[in-house]
Every structure is written in C-alpha cells, then in structure tokens.
Amino acid sequence: MNQSEAPLLEALAQYHNLNRYGFTPPGHRQGRGVDPRVLAVLGREPFRDDVLASGGLDDRRTSGRFLKRAEDLMAAAVGADVAWFSTCGSSLSVKAAMMAVAGGDGGGLLVSRDSHKSIVAGLIFSGVQPRWVTPRWDRERHFSHPPSPQDYRDAWDKYPDAAGALVVSPSPYGTCADIAGIAQVCHERGKPLIVDGAWGAHLPFHEDLPTWAMDAGADVCVVSVHKMGAGFEQGSVFHLQGDLIDQDRLSACADLLMTTSPNVLVYSAIDGWRRQMVESGHQLLSAALDLAAQLRDELEQIPDVEVLDDELLGVEASHDIDRMQVLLDVAGTGTSGYQAADWLREQERIDMGMSDHRRILATLSFADDTDTTKRLVDALWSWRSAAERFDRPPAIRLPAPEEIQLETAMLPRDAFFGAVEQVPATEAVGRIAAEQITPYPPGIPAVVPGERLNEAVIDYLRSGVTAGMNVPDPADPSLQTIRVVAE
C-alpha cells in the first residue's frame, strides 16, 4: 500500500476545492454562524473542517471509501489485519473489544485489576463477570506492576471457562506487561487476548520502545492516538489480527457504541499522523528517546528527587517501561505529588501528566525539544526550592496489598443498576459498593461496583481526598457518603 497517501485529509482538501456546501448538520455552516467571540478564540478553521463524514466528506453511500482506505493503511502500517478508527476515545474501543469477546458468555473475562475505569464501565454495560488477575505490588513504593504470564496461567487454571483475557500495557506510568508471554498463555487455551494499549500508539514505530502488542501476538489492541501521537483528543484506533475474535462481531459491537456523527477532524488527524509516523516516525522517536535520556540525567541532579527507571523492572516488577514517561518520586522532599503538581501549574504554568501521593509524571512527546524540557527542568528546580516552605502534606493511610483486594460479591452491572442507598462512609464497611471510586489520574478504580467495602480502602480514599486526591466519579466526591447496594 502507498503509505504516502492520506485518504481522509485528501478528501477534506477536495471538499474545499470543490466548494461544497451542505444543507445538513452541522448547523454552524463551516463557521458562518459562529459567534465572533468564539471565532476569536478557536479560529474559523476548526469549523471549516467540521463536515459530515457521510453525506458531506463522502457521499451518502460512502462510495469513496475514504475512511476504509485510511483504516486499511493504518492496519498495514502497524502489522494488524484490520483497524478501526474511533472518535469516542479508547474508552469506547476497549468496551467494544470486551463485548465482542465476552458479551453473552457466562464464563466471564480475565481482567487485570489495575485496569482503567473505562474497562469497569465495559463490565457494567455488558454484564460480563470479571475474573480479576491481581497485579504485582511494590510495598515500599505503594506501586502496582502489571500481572505476569504466570499470574494469567494461574487465573486460567481457576477460571478455564473464561471467554478471554485483558491486560493493560503500557500503564499510565509507562510500565509494561510481558504481552508475548501472556498471549502465549492465552493461545495455549485457544482464547484471545485484549490489550488496552491506550498509552502505546507510538510503539510500532521504534524498536527501542516496548514491544508493540501486535508484534507480541495480541489479538486486539486499543490505542489512543491523542496520548502519545499527534491526534486530537478522543482519537482512538483498535487493531485486530488472527481468527480468535469474530471480525464482524467486533465491528458490530463498535457500531453499537459509536457515534453516528463522527468528527472528521479527529479522523483526519489520525490519518495524517499515521503517514507522518511511517515516513519519519523512526527519526522523530529516536530524537525523543535521546531527549528523554538527557532529561532523566538532568532531573537526577535535583536533591531528594528519584527518577524511576530500572527500579521498576524485574522478575517481580514490570517487564519493560516506556522511557518517554518520566516518573519522579518526590517523597524524599517531604512533600506530595499533589502539592508538586499544583505548585507547578499555579506558579510555573506547567501541567504534569499525572500526580499521586508521592509521584509526578512528565509525559514526553516526539514534539518536545530542548526548549520545552529546559522549561520543565527550570520549573522543577524552582519547585524544589519552594518546597522547603510547603506545609507537610496530610498523611494518607495506605492499605497493605492484601487489604486493597476487595471481595467481588455481585456482578458490577447488577450492583450499579440495582436498588441503591447512600450511607455515611463510616457505615459503609461490609456493604457492597454500587459506584466506582477512582483516584484520577491515573483512573484506576480503587472500588468497583459489586465489591464489598472494607475499612482499609475507605480510610485510604478518605484520607487521600484530604491530602489532595481527586475522585470525580462517586456521587459524593468528598466521600462523606458512599452509594451502596440497598439491603
């Protein structure tokens, strides 16, 4: 295939060249009707390029097949059999994959417990029974690592009737599972592996990055182009290979969840980014990896700040890490990651990729250069000086690994949609949760609907909120009360 083509971008250029005009949505008519105060901020171009995908960019029968050709080019570029674009983010794509593999199957799905909240949402929508696979745990750093192939082998032995398995890799911290090993364990049983690789869209394009899921034998891999690529927010692709998943069923599941009004800008940016990566991605990513190494060396000079790298790797840790995710442990400074992130945003106008009770994360992109990393380094030195005057952060009551593993007492779907009541948090111990409770970011639920709450997890979350943790999904984000299944 000719990877220098960009069918969607070329079709959009042709749309403008032909001076098409639609008596159709969107009602702003390529910006004609937009308030000038809006145009002063957003500009006219986004509206000019916001056209219907079918009956606009393409005809009503989509006979130009612009989207299909762009998806075929993407599949060829990354070694997949088939690719689908989504304008609803990887949150939609992973739900579609879960429904295609396990929807309607009573055996459930093996799911790593460090999964994103969108995966839990997929369990709620589909009614699938999660068969949780426990992550490995670093007690000293209070940090989870992806489950190992042996962890999945043990789970298959316990739940041989599960329809398939799901693993998150890379994690939001850049840590990666042994996907090849996990895929082999699944395929020995004739079962498919879903990889939530939302943070790994760039992985196919450089050999010094962690192994790309399609190369490792995964059956479906979901990626978010906006995270580590050059797409707009919500741009996602899911890739399929092999015959363990019904292609037509996966396509139908995606169609059930997908918007009927996809954004052409999101589609076109994915298309253009794929062409860019094929033509110059290796060079761009090589420069980015060199920049990341230089940045890590410079940040190591900041007193009491630990740049996590090889410390995250090992037999009882992660299989690999994406070194473009620069994770800093700031516990040695006596301040929290929440305090550091808030200070950097307020004082230096720098937003960090993520923060938690003891870490901050800088997510590098191939678009960064020495100017942007110098700004980060200078800001962190300023923060380190200012941190001497910070109030000590409130203590978070961190549970032991065995305490954070809650008992699954009901299907997530049944708990979420059943009769519920809101009780004081102090009375929720022993009750079955009817809502997700998710520190965000990174968006990994500490509580899933259907799990029986214990005192340790409630104390962890409530003390975390006091210390600066953000939990946006429960009905009461202050966690004074919690929604539980009605008795």
C-alpha positions in Angstrom: 0.0 0.0 0.0 1.1 3.5 -0.7 1.7 4.9 2.8 2.3 8.4 1.5 -1.4 8.7 0.9 -3.8 10.2 3.5 -7.2 9.5 2.1 -9.2 11.4 4.7 -7.0 14.5 4.5 -7.0 14.4 0.7 -10.8 14.1 0.7 -11.1 17.1 3.0 -8.9 19.2 0.8 -11.0 18.1 -2.2 -14.2 19.1 -0.4 -12.9 22.6 0.0 -11.5 22.7 -3.6 -15.0 21.8 -5.0 -16.6 24.5 -2.8 -19.2 22.0 -1.5 -22.0 23.4 0.7 -24.3 21.2 2.8 -27.9 21.9 3.9 -27.1 19.4 6.6 -25.6 19.4 10.0 -23.5 20.9 11.5 -25.6 24.0 11.8 -22.7 26.4 12.1 -22.2 26.0 8.3 -18.4 25.8 8.4 -18.2 28.7 10.8 -20.7 31.1 9.1 -23.0 31.1 12.1 -20.4 31.0 14.9 -20.3 33.9 17.4 -17.3 36.1 16.6 -16.3 35.9 20.2 -16.0 32.1 19.7 -14.0 32.6 16.5 -11.7 35.0 18.3 -10.6 32.1 20.5 -11.0 29.0 18.3 -10.4 30.5 14.9 -12.5 29.6 11.8 -10.5 26.6 10.5 -11.9 24.0 13.0 -15.4 24.9 12.0 -14.5 25.0 8.3 -13.2 21.4 8.5 -16.1 20.2 10.7 -18.2 18.5 8.0 -20.3 15.3 7.9 -18.4 12.1 7.3 -21.1 10.7 5.0 -23.3 12.9 3.0 -20.5 15.5 3.2 -16.9 14.4 3.1 -18.0 11.2 1.3 -21.4 10.7 -0.4 -24.4 9.2 1.3 -23.3 5.6 0.4 -19.7 6.3 1.4 -18.7 5.1 -2.0 -15.4 7.0 -1.9 -14.4 4.7 1.0 -12.1 7.3 2.4 -12.4 6.1 6.0 -12.0 2.4 5.0 -8.9 3.2 2.9 -7.4 5.2 5.8 -8.1 2.3 8.2 -6.5 -0.2 5.9 -3.4 1.9 5.6 -3.2 2.1 9.4 -3.5 -1.7 9.7 -0.8 -2.2 7.2 1.5 0.3 8.9 1.3 -1.4 12.3 1.1 -5.1 11.3 -2.6 -5.7 12.1 -5.1 -7.5 9.9 -7.8 -4.8 10.4 -8.0 -1.4 12.1 -11.0 0.8 13.0 -10.9 4.5 13.9 -13.0 5.8 16.8 -13.8 9.4 17.6 -15.0 8.4 21.1 -11.6 7.5 22.6 -10.2 4.2 23.7 -12.9 4.2 26.3 -15.3 3.2 23.6 -12.8 0.9 21.7 -12.0 -1.2 24.7 -15.7 -1.6 25.6 -16.3 -2.9 22.0 -13.5 -5.4 22.3 -14.7 -6.7 25.6 -18.3 -7.1 24.3 -17.1 -8.9 21.2 -15.0 -11.3 23.2 -17.1 -11.9 26.3 -20.5 -10.4 25.8 -23.2 -13.0 26.3 -20.6 -15.5 27.6 -21.2 -16.8 31.1 -17.6 -17.6 31.8 -16.5 -14.0 32.2 -13.3 -12.3 31.3 -9.9 -12.4 32.9 -9.1 -8.8 33.7 -6.1 -7.3 35.4 -7.2 -5.4 38.5 -5.1 -2.4 37.6 -7.5 -1.6 34.7 -8.8 1.8 33.8 -12.3 2.9 34.8 -13.4 2.6 31.2 -12.9 -1.1 31.4 -15.0 -1.3 34.5 -17.6 0.7 32.6 -17.5 -2.0 29.9 -18.2 -4.6 32.6 -21.2 -2.6 33.8 -22.6 -2.1 30.3 -22.1 -5.7 29.1 -22.9 -7.6 32.3 -19.6 -9.6 31.9 -18.3 -11.2 35.1 -14.8 -10.0 35.8 -12.3 -12.7 36.8 -9.7 -10.4 38.4 -6.0 -11.0 37.9 -4.1 -9.4 40.7 -1.2 -7.0 39.8 2.2 -7.4 41.5 2.8 -4.9 44.3 5.8 -2.9 45.4 5.1 -2.4 49.1 7.8 0.1 49.6 6.6 2.5 46.8 2.9 1.6 47.1 3.0 0.9 43.3 1.4 -1.8 41.2 3.1 -3.6 38.3 1.2 -5.5 35.6 0.4 -9.2 36.2 2.9 -11.7 34.8 2.2 -14.6 32.4 2.2 -17.0 35.4 -0.5 -14.8 37.0 -2.6 -15.3 33.9 -1.8 -19.0 33.8 -3.0 -19.4 37.4 -6.2 -17.4 36.6 -6.9 -19.7 33.6 -6.5 -22.7 35.8 -9.0 -21.2 38.2 -11.4 -20.0 35.5 -11.0 -22.2 32.5 -14.4 -21.2 31.0 -13.5 -17.5 30.7 -14.0 -16.2 27.2 -10.7 -14.4 27.0 -8.3 -12.1 28.9 -7.5 -8.4 29.1 -4.3 -6.7 30.2 -3.3 -3.0 30.4 0.1 -2.2 28.8 1.6 0.3 28.9 0.1 1.5 32.2 -0.4 5.3 32.7 3.0 5.3 34.4 4.7 3.7 31.3 5.2 0.3 32.8 4.6 -2.7 30.5 3.5 -6.3 30.8 5.1 -9.3 29.2 2.5 -9.3 26.4 4.1 -12.0 24.4 4.2 -14.3 27.4 0.6 -13.6 28.3 -0.6 -14.0 24.7 1.1 -17.4 24.6 -0.6 -18.5 27.8 -4.0 -17.4 26.3 -3.4 -19.0 23.0 -2.4 -22.3 24.5 -6.1 -22.4 25.6 -7.4 -21.1 22.3 -8.5 -17.9 24.0 -8.0 -14.3 22.8 -6.0 -11.5 24.5 -7.2 -7.9 24.5 -4.6 -5.3 25.2 -5.6 -1.9 26.4 -2.6 -0.1 25.0 -4.1 3.4 25.2 -0.7 4.8 26.1 1.1 2.9 23.3 0.1 4.3 19.9 3.7 5.1 19.2 5.2 1.7 20.0 5.0 0.2 16.4 7.3 2.8 15.1 10.6 2.3 17.0 12.5 -0.8 18.1 13.8 0.9 21.3 10.3 1.3 22.7 8.5 -1.5 24.5 7.2 -4.3 22.3 4.1 -3.5 20.2 1.1 -5.6 21.1 0.5 -6.8 17.5 4.1 -8.0 17.3 3.7 -9.7 20.7 0.8 -11.8 19.5 -2.2 -9.9 21.0 -5.5 -10.4 19.2 -6.9 -6.9 19.8 -5.0 -3.8 20.8 -6.7 -0.5 21.5 -4.6 2.7 21.3 -5.3 6.4 21.9 -3.6 8.5 19.2 -4.1 11.7 21.2 -2.0 10.4 24.1 1.4 9.6 22.6 0.7 10.5 19.0 -0.4 13.7 17.2 -4.2 13.3 17.1 -7.0 15.3 18.6 -8.4 14.3 22.0 -10.8 11.3 21.6 -8.9 9.9 18.6 -8.5 6.1 19.0 -7.8 3.1 16.9 -8.3 -0.6 17.6 -6.4 -3.2 15.8 -7.3 -6.9 15.2 -5.3 -9.9 14.0 -5.8 -13.6 13.8 -9.1 -15.6 13.9 -9.8 -15.9 17.6 -12.1 -12.9 17.5 -15.0 -12.6 15.1 -14.2 -9.6 13.0 -17.8 -8.9 12.1 -18.9 -9.2 15.7 -16.2 -6.7 16.8 -17.3 -4.3 14.0 -20.9 -4.7 15.1 -20.1 -4.0 18.7 -18.2 -0.9 17.8 -21.1 0.2 15.7 -23.5 -0.2 18.6 -21.4 2.1 20.8 -20.0 4.5 18.2 -21.5 7.9 17.5 -23.4 8.3 14.2 -21.8 11.8 13.9 -18.1 11.2 14.0 -15.8 14.2 13.8 -13.9 14.4 10.5 -11.1 16.4 12.2 -10.4 13.6 14.6 -10.4 11.0 11.8 -8.2 13.1 9.5 -5.7 13.8 12.2 -5.3 10.0 12.9 -4.8 9.5 9.1 -2.2 12.2 8.9 -0.3 11.0 12.0 -0.1 7.5 10.5 1.5 8.9 7.4 3.9 11.0 9.4 5.0 8.0 11.5 5.6 5.8 8.5 7.6 8.4 6.7 9.6 10.0 9.6 8.4 8.4 12.9 11.6 6.5 13.5 13.8 9.6 13.2 11.4 11.6 15.4 11.1 9.0 18.1 14.9 8.4 18.1 15.3 12.1 18.9 12.6 11.9 21.5 14.2 9.0 23.2 17.6 10.8 23.3 15.9 13.8 24.7 14.2 11.7 27.4 17.5 10.2 28.4 19.1 13.7 28.7 16.1 14.9 30.7 16.3 12.0 33.1 20.0 12.7 33.7 19.3 16.4 34.4 16.4 15.7 36.8 18.6 13.2 38.7 20.5 16.2 39.9 17.6 17.7 41.8 18.1 16.9 45.6 15.8 14.2 47.1 14.0 13.5 43.7 14.3 10.0 42.4 13.8 9.4 38.6 12.3 6.0 38.4 13.8 3.8 35.7 15.5 0.4 36.2 13.9 0.4 39.7 10.6 -0.5 38.0 12.0 -3.5 36.1 12.5 -7.1 37.2 11.0 -10.6 37.7 8.7 -9.3 40.4 8.2 -5.9 38.7 7.4 -4.7 35.2 8.7 -6.4 32.1 9.6 -3.1 30.3 9.0 0.6 30.6 8.4 3.4 28.1 11.2 5.8 28.9 9.3 8.7 27.3 7.2 8.6 30.5 9.5 10.3 33.1 8.2 9.3 36.5 9.6 11.2 39.5 9.3 10.1 43.1 9.3 13.2 45.3 8.6 11.5 48.6 12.2 12.3 49.7 11.4 16.0 49.6 8.7 15.7 52.4 6.0 16.9 50.0 3.4 15.1 48.0 3.0 14.7 44.3 -0.3 16.5 44.6 1.4 19.6 46.1 4.2 19.5 43.5 1.7 19.3 40.6 -0.5 22.1 42.0 2.5 24.4 42.6 3.9 23.8 39.1 0.6 24.6 37.5 0.0 27.7 39.6 3.5 29.2 39.7 5.2 27.9 36.5 2.2 27.3 34.2 3.4 23.7 33.8 0.9 20.9 33.8 2.2 17.4 34.7 0.9 14.2 33.1 -0.1 12.8 36.4 0.4 13.1 40.2 -0.3 10.9 43.2 0.6 10.9 46.9 4.4 10.6 46.2 5.0 10.9 42.4 4.6 13.3 39.5 4.9 12.2 35.8 6.2 14.1 32.8 4.9 12.6 29.6 7.3 13.4 26.8 6.2 13.5 23.1 8.1 13.5 19.9 7.0 17.1 19.6 9.1 18.1 22.6 12.6 19.6 22.2 15.4 21.1 24.4 13.4 24.3 24.9 10.4 22.5 26.4 12.5 20.2 28.6 14.6 23.1 29.8 11.4 24.8 30.8 10.4 21.7 32.8 13.8 21.4 34.4 13.9 25.1 35.4 10.4 24.8 36.8 11.3 21.7 38.9 14.3 23.4 40.4 12.1 26.3 41.3 9.6 24.0 42.9 12.3 22.2 44.8 13.4 25.4 46.4 9.9 26.5 47.2 9.0 23.0 48.6 11.2 23.8 51.6 8.4 26.2 52.7 5.5 23.9 52.0 3.3 22.6 54.8 3.8 18.9 55.4 1.1 17.0 53.4 -1.7 15.2 55.4 -0.8 11.6 55.8 -2.6 9.0 53.6 -3.5 5.8 55.3 -2.1 3.4 52.7 -3.6 -0.1 52.8 -1.5 -3.3 52.6 -1.7 -5.2 49.3 -4.0 -7.8 50.8 -6.3 -5.1 52.1 -6.8 -3.3 48.8 -8.0 -6.5 47.1 -11.8 -6.3 47.7 -14.1 -9.3 47.5 -16.4 -9.3 44.4 -19.8 -10.1 45.8 -22.0 -9.1 42.9 -21.7 -8.5 39.1 -20.7 -4.9 38.5 -23.8 -4.4 36.3 -26.2 -5.8 39.0 -24.7 -3.6 41.7 -24.6 -0.5 39.6 -28.2 -0.8 38.2 -29.8 -2.3 41.2 -31.5 -0.6 44.1 -29.0 1.6 46.0 -28.8 3.8 49.0 -26.3 6.4 50.1 -24.9 5.9 53.6 -22.3 7.7 55.7 -18.8 6.4 54.8 -18.4 5.2 58.4 -21.3 2.9 57.9 -20.2 1.5 54.5 -17.8 -1.1 55.8 -19.0 -4.5 54.8 -21.5 -3.1 52.4 -21.5 -3.8 48.6 -20.4 -0.8 46.5 -22.8 0.5 43.9 -20.5 3.0 42.3 -16.9 3.3 41.1 -14.5 5.3 43.3 -11.4 6.2 41.2 -8.4 8.3 42.1 -8.0 10.3 38.9 -5.5 10.4 37.3 -4.5 7.6 36.6 -8.1 6.5 36.6 -7.7 3.0 38.1 -10.7 2.3 40.4 -10.0 1.6 44.0 -13.6 0.4 44.3 -15.6 -1.3 41.6 -19.4 -1.7 41.8 -20.1 -5.2 43.3 -17.1 -5.2 45.6 -17.5 -5.4 49.3 -16.0 -2.4 51.0 -13.6 -2.7 53.9 -12.3 -0.2 56.4 -8.8 0.0 54.9 -9.9 1.0 51.5 -12.4 3.6 52.8 -9.7 5.1 55.1 -7.2 5.2 52.2 -9.7 7.0 49.9 -11.0 9.5 52.5 -7.5 10.3 53.8 -6.4 10.7 50.2 -9.1 13.2 49.4 -8.0 15.2 52.4 -4.4 15.1 51.1 -5.4 16.3 47.6 -6.6 13.1 45.8 -9.2 13.7 43.1 -12.1 11.2 43.0 -14.5 12.5 40.4 -16.8 9.6 39.8 -18.7 8.9 43.1 -22.0 10.7 43.7 -20.2 12.4 46.7 -16.7 13.2 45.7 -15.9 14.3 49.2 -16.6 10.7 50.3 -18.6 11.7 53.3 -21.1 9.3 51.9 -20.9 6.3 49.6 -23.6 4.7 47.4 -24.0 1.0 48.3 -26.4 -1.8 47.3 -29.7 -1.4 49.2 -30.3 -4.1 51.9 
